[in-house]
Amino acid sequence: MENARQKLKLLKLYEILLSESDETRPMSTYDLIDRLQKEGISVKRKTLYEDIDILNANGYEVMQVRKKKNMYYVADRKFDVAEVRILLDAVEASSFITPEKTALLVDKIANLAGSWRGDVIKKNIVVFDTTKRDNEQIFYNVFNINEAIIDRKKISFYYYKLDHSGKKIYSRENKLYTVNPIATVVSNDNYYLVCSSDKYPDDPAHYRIDRMEKVTITDQDIVLSDKLKDFDVRKKKRELFSMFLGEQKRVTFDISKDLVEVIFDKFGKSVKFSPYGDKYRFTGDVQVSDIFFGWCAGLGGKLSIVAPKEVKDAYIAKLASIVESYKSDDGAPE
C-alpha cells in the first residue's frame, strides 16, 4: 500500500498545489509535506524539491517564491476568478436548470478557481430571483440529444405543456415525437431543441428541452432536406426564436433618446439612428404579431411605429381592442 501511495505522489502533489495555492497564498515546503502526509504519503524535503523539478520539467508549472523559506504555487489555471464568477452567475440566473442541478454545477464550477477561492466565490454569490424548472431529466435529455447529433441518429420523446393547475398535458394524445435533431440553443431563458420532422422536412421546429420526457436515441439515421443540410442556427436564431413571430416586415420607428440601449439590445448594434426632432428614427426587420405589438406597448409613448401604414394601423387597432375589452368588463368578481 505504501508503494502504491508513493506512485501517486506526483499526482497528489500537483492536485494539492492546484486546489489550495495561488500567487496570494503560496504553500511552504512544510505545508506540502504535511498535506501529503494527510494523504498517507511520506516525503522528505530534498525529495520534494526533486518532485517539483520533475513537475516543471514535464510542463506542470509550479512557481517558486524565495522568502525565508521556499514557497510554491500554481498560477496557470483553465479559468480565472472573473471567468468562474461569470459562469456561476449564468448558472444561477438560468431558469431551465433545476435547483438541484444548480447547486451541483455551482460546486463544480467554483472548484475551477481552486478550492479556497471557490469557497470565497460561493459565499459571495448573489442568488437571482429566478423561477427554476423542475424537470430533473433535462441533463439526461441534453446528453442524449447531443449524442444523437454526433452519431447522426433520430431521437424520440414525449412532449407536454402545463395546464392552469400545473398538471402535465401531453401533446398528440401522448404519442411519441420522432425528429431529426439539428442543434440545441438557449433563447429567451429557455433551452430548446432545433429539429425537423419527416412530415415537414423543410420547416425547422423547436421544442423546449425541459418539456421533453424519455428522450431516446433511435437506430434511424438523420434525414435532412437540402434546405436544412447547411442550416446555421446562429444565423437563423432570430427567425426561430424572435419575440416577433409572424410575417416579416421592415418597420420604421421613432423613439425617445433614452431608449437607444434598449433598441441595441433588441436589434443589435448595426442599427442606424437618425435625429428626428427631439427623437431618433430607425428602421429594422421585425415579424409582426401580437407579441411584437405587446413589446411596443411595453415601451409606452417612448416608441411609435411610423411606417408602413398597415403595421401602424394594425397596432392602433390592437390597442383599441384592448381598451374596448376593459370597457365591456368592469372586472368585478361574480
N, C-alpha and C positions, 0 to 999 in steps of 0.2 A: 504493500500500500504506500509506504514511504517513497519507494522508487517511482510509483505512478504519479504521486504528487509532485515530485521533482521534475518530471517530464512536463507537467503543466505550469511550471514556474514562470516561464517567459510570458505565457498567455495570461496568467493571473496578474503578473506584474503590470503588464500593459493595461489590462482591464481596470485595475485599481487606479492607475495614473489617469486613464481616460475619464473615469467617472468621478474621481474625487479631487482632481487637481486642475488648476489653470494658472495663468500668469499672476493672478492676485492671491492664489492660495497654493504655492508650491509645497511639495512634501519633502521632508528631510530623509536622509538615509535611514535613520532610526524609525521614522514614521513608516517607511516602506517595509522594513524588516518586521516591525510589529504587526502590520496589516497582513503580511504573508504568513506570519506565524498563526494568526487567527484563522487562516485558510488551511492550516495544517502543513505549511511548507516552511522548513527551516532554511535560513540562508545567512551567510557571513557577509560582512561589509565589503570585503575585497571581491567576493563573488558577485555581489550586487552590482558593483561598478562594471564588471565584465558583462553581466547580463544587459545592462543599459547600453553598453557599447555594441552588443550584438543586435539589439533592437534598432539602434540608429543605423548600423551598417546594412540592415535589411529593409530600410525605408519606413520604419516606425519611429518617427522623430520624437525624441524626448529632449526637451530643453533643460539646460542646467543653469542655475543661478549660484554664483560663488559668494557666499557670505562667511560667517564664522564657521558654518558647516554647509556642505553641499546640499542644494535644494533642487528638486526636479518637478517638471510639469509637462503636460501635453497641451499644446496650443492649437494644433491643426484638427478641427472638428468639421464634420459634414455640414453642421448648421450652427450659426452663431445665435446669440441670445435674441437678437431682434427677429431673426427668421423664425426661431422657435415660437416666439410670442405671437407673431402673425398667424402661424399655423394653429396655435391654441385658440386664439380669438375666432378664427374661421370655424373651427370645430364647435366652439361654444355657441356661435351665432347661427349654425346650420340647423334648421328645424327638422330636416329629414333624417338626422342622426338621433337615435333614441337616447334617453338619459343614461341607460346602462352602457351603451357603446361610447357615448361622450366621455364618461368617466374613464373607461378603458383607454381610449385614444389620448386623453389628456395625460395620463400617466406615461404612456409610451413616448409621446412627442416631447414631453418635458425632459425625459431622460436623455434626449439627443443633445442637450446642453450640458450633460454631466449631472450626477445625482444631486449634489448640493445646490447647484444653480437651478436645477429642475425644481427642487423643493421651494426655493425662493420664488421662482416664477409662478408656481401653482398657488402659493399663498397670496399673490398679488393679482390673480385673475379676476376680472370683473365678469360675473355671471350675467349673461344677457337675458332680458325678459323675453325669451323665445319659447313659443309653444312647440314642444318636441313631439315628433311622431312616435307611435307605439308599436310599429311593425319590426320586431326583432329579426325578421328574415331578410332585412334589407342588405346586409353584408353578404349573406349567402346568395341573394339574388344577383348582386353586382358581380360576385365572383363567377357565377355560372354564365351570366351574360357575356362577360369579357372572355371567358374560356371558349364560349361558342363562337364569338367573333374571331378569335385567334385560330380556332380549328375549322372555321367556315361551316358551321352547322346551325340549323334552325333551332329555335327554342319553343317550348310550350309553357303556358302558365294560365292561371285563373286570375281574373281581374274584378275588382269590386270598387264600389263607392259607398259613402256613408249616408244613411237617411237622417231625419231630424233628431232621432234618439241616439245616433252614433252607431247604429247597427249596420253590419256589412250587408250590402245588396250586390250580389254577384251579377256581372254583366252576361248577356247572352244566355240567360237561364242556366247559369253555372256551367256552361260549356267551355272547353279548353280553347284558348287562342294558340295558334301556331304561326310564327312570324319569322322573317329574315332579319336578324339583328344587324344594325349598321354601326351604332355608336351609343355611348352614354353621355349625357350632358346635364349640367346644372343650369337652371334658368328660373328666375323669379322665386328663389329659395326652395325649389323642388328639384328632385333628381329624376331624370327621365331616360327611358329607352327610346331611341330613334330606330325605326324599323320599317319594313314593308311587308305586305301580305301577298300571297299568290293571286288573290282575288282582285287586288288593286295594285299591280306591280309597279306602276309609275308614280304612285302617290305615297310619299313618306308619311308615316304616322308617328305619334309619340304617346307613351304611357308612363304614368308616374310609377317609379320602381317601388315606392312604399305602399302602393295599392296592388302589387302583384304578389301572388302566392304560388308556391310549388313550382318555381321556375326550374325547368328540366331541359337539359341538352338532348336533342333528338339525334337519330342517326341519319337524318336527311340533310343533304348539302344545301347551303345557302344558294338561292337563285335570285339574282338581281337583274332588273331590266337594264337595257343600255342607258336609259336616262339616269339611273341611280348608281351605276357602277363607279362613277367618279364623283359621287355625291360628297360635298365638303360641308360638314355640319357647321364648321366655324363661319363659313360664308353665308350659309342658309339659316343660321340660328335665329336671326331677326324675323324671318318669314315664318319659321316654325313656332317660335315661342313669343312672338311680339304680343304686347298687351293690346295691339290694334288689329286683331284677327278679323279680316274682312276684305272687301275689294280695295286693291291698292290704288291710291291717288296721290298726285303731287299737290300738296296743300300749302298755301301761304298764310302766315300768322303775323300778327302784331303782338308784342309782349312788352311789359314794363321792364326797365333795365335791370331790376334786381332778380329777374328770372334767368339770366344768362347761364349760370351754372346748372340750373335745373334742365335747361334745354340741351346743354352739352352732355349732361349725364344721360339724357334720353336718346338724343340723335347722334351723339359723337362730336368730336372736335372739328370735324370737317364742315360744320355748319357755318355759313357766311351771313353775318348780320349787316343790315344797312340801317343807318339812322333814319327815323321817320317821326318828325316832331320830337316829342319827349319820350318816344318809344323806339324799339328796334323792330325791324321787319326781317323775316327769313322764310325760306321755303324748304320743306322736307317731304320725304316719301312716308306715307302712313297707310295703314289698312283701316279703312273707315268701318266702324262698328259702334255698337252701344258702349263697349268698353272704352273705345277711343273717346267718345263723347263724355263719358264719365271722367276720364283723365282731364279733359279740357275743363269740365265743370269744377273739378277739384282745385284748379288754379284761379277760379273766380274771374273777376274783372281784369286780372293782370294779363290774361291771354284772350285774344279774339281771333276767330277764323275770318280771313279776308277773302280768299278765293280757293277753289272755284265756287261759284254761286250755289250749285246744287248741294255741296257739302255744307256750306254756311246755312242754307235754308233747312237742311235736314237736322242740323244741330239745334237751330231755333225751334223747330217742330218738336224735337225730343225734350227740350227744356219746358216748352209749353205743355206737353203731355204730362210731365212730372208735376207741374204746378196744378194742372187740372185734376190729377188723381188725388191731391190733397184737398181740393175744394169739394170733391164728391164724397170724402170720407172724413168725418170730424175726429177720427181716431179714438173715440170713446169706446171702452170695452162693453160688450153686450152683457 
